Amino acid sequence: MKHFLTRGGGIVISLSSWSGQKGSALPTLPAYAASKAAVKAMTQTVASSYAKKGIYAYIISPGIVKTRMADLAAVVRGGEEKMKAALAMGELVPPDEVGELAVFLASGKCRHLTGATIDINGASYVR
């Protein structure tokens, strides 16, 4: 935070996961889920502690993004088609959509969203 404080503010964007909200669907990944929950809590702490100083913090919480990790998860879940069938939109989150969300948050156009967790999972996990 020292970096941002000396510059009069800034934006922190953290990548969590829906696993950090609801736990991992895979029994081999409890540490992954715990670390994503920790990232979320840390970022919320930054948001509430530094908002008055112009430091805004956002949490992006994706579902299953079409990455190498998703390819590995598909093996455990019986294949990509079976995994996608369990999702509300029937498809994995495209990585570029996560990137576009990060670009928007980095623009500073929505300061009052600071501290929010933004789910990007195609309505597969709605809270």
C-alpha positions in Angstrom: 0.0 0.0 0.0 3.0 2.3 0.5 3.4 2.6 -3.3 -0.2 3.8 -3.7 -0.1 6.0 -0.7 2.9 8.0 -2.0 1.1 8.4 -5.3 -2.3 9.5 -3.9 -4.2 6.3 -4.6 -4.4 3.4 -6.9 -6.4 0.3 -7.9 -5.8 -3.3 -6.6 -7.5 -6.1 -8.6 -7.3 -9.6 -7.1 -8.3 -12.9 -8.8 -10.1 -15.2 -6.4 -12.4 -18.1 -7.6 -15.8 -19.4 -6.9 -13.9 -22.1 -5.0 -13.0 -19.4 -2.5 -16.7 -18.7 -2.0 -18.2 -22.2 -1.9 -15.2 -24.6 -1.6 -13.7 -26.7 -4.3 -15.8 -29.3 -6.2 -12.6 -31.4 -6.4 -11.5 -33.1 -3.2 -7.9 -32.7 -4.2 -8.0 -28.9 -4.1 -8.9 -27.7 -0.6 -5.7 -25.7 -0.3 -6.6 -24.0 -3.6 -10.0 -23.0 -2.3 -8.6 -21.8 1.0 -6.0 -19.6 -0.7 -8.7 -18.1 -2.9 -10.8 -17.3 0.1 -7.7 -15.7 1.7 -7.1 -13.5 -1.4 -10.7 -12.3 -1.2 -10.5 -11.5 2.6 -7.2 -9.7 2.1 -8.6 -7.6 -0.8 -11.7 -6.7 1.2 -9.4 -5.5 4.0 -7.5 -3.3 1.7 -10.8 -1.9 0.3 -12.3 -1.0 3.6 -9.0 0.2 5.1 -7.8 2.4 2.3 -10.9 3.7 0.4 -10.7 7.1 2.0 -7.1 7.4 0.8 -8.1 6.7 -2.9 -7.0 3.1 -3.0 -9.8 0.9 -4.5 -9.7 -2.9 -4.4 -11.8 -5.3 -6.4 -12.1 -9.1 -6.4 -12.7 -11.0 -9.6 -14.2 -14.4 -8.8 -14.3 -16.6 -11.9 -16.0 -20.0 -12.3 -14.4 -22.4 -14.7 -12.3 -20.5 -17.1 -11.1 -22.1 -20.3 -7.4 -22.6 -19.2 -5.0 -25.4 -18.7 -6.3 -25.8 -15.2 -9.8 -26.4 -16.6 -8.4 -29.0 -19.0 -7.0 -30.8 -16.0 -10.2 -30.5 -14.1 -12.1 -31.9 -17.0 -10.2 -35.1 -16.8 -11.2 -35.5 -13.1 -14.9 -34.6 -13.9 -15.3 -37.1 -16.8 -14.5 -34.8 -19.8 -15.1 -31.3 -20.9 -18.5 -31.9 -22.2 -19.7 -33.4 -19.0 -18.2 -30.5 -17.0 -19.9 -27.9 -19.3 -23.2 -29.7 -19.0 -23.2 -28.9 -15.3 -22.9 -25.2 -16.0 -25.9 -22.8 -16.4 -24.7 -21.5 -19.8 -23.2 -24.8 -20.8 -19.8 -23.3 -21.5 -16.6 -22.3 -19.8 -15.8 -18.7 -19.1 -13.6 -17.3 -22.0 -10.3 -15.9 -20.6 -10.7 -12.7 -22.5 -14.0 -11.9 -20.6 -12.0 -12.0 -17.4 -9.4 -9.7 -18.9 -12.0 -7.3 -20.1 -13.5 -7.1 -16.6 -10.1 -6.4 -15.2 -9.5 -3.6 -17.7 -12.9 -2.0 -16.8 -12.0 -2.2 -13.0 -8.6 -0.7 -13.7 -10.1 2.2 -15.5 -11.4 3.7 -12.2 -14.8 4.3 -13.7 -16.7 2.7 -10.8 -14.9 3.7 -7.6 -17.9 2.8 -5.4 -17.6 -0.8 -6.4 -14.5 -1.0 -4.2 -14.6 -4.0 -1.9 -16.9 -6.0 -4.2 -16.5 -9.5 -5.3 -17.5 -9.8 -9.0 -18.6 -13.2 -10.0 -18.0 -14.2 -13.6 -19.3 -17.7 -14.1 -22.3 -17.5 -16.4 -24.9 -17.8 -13.6 -23.5 -21.2 -12.5 -23.0 -19.8 -9.0 -25.4 -17.1 -8.0 -25.4 -15.7 -4.5 
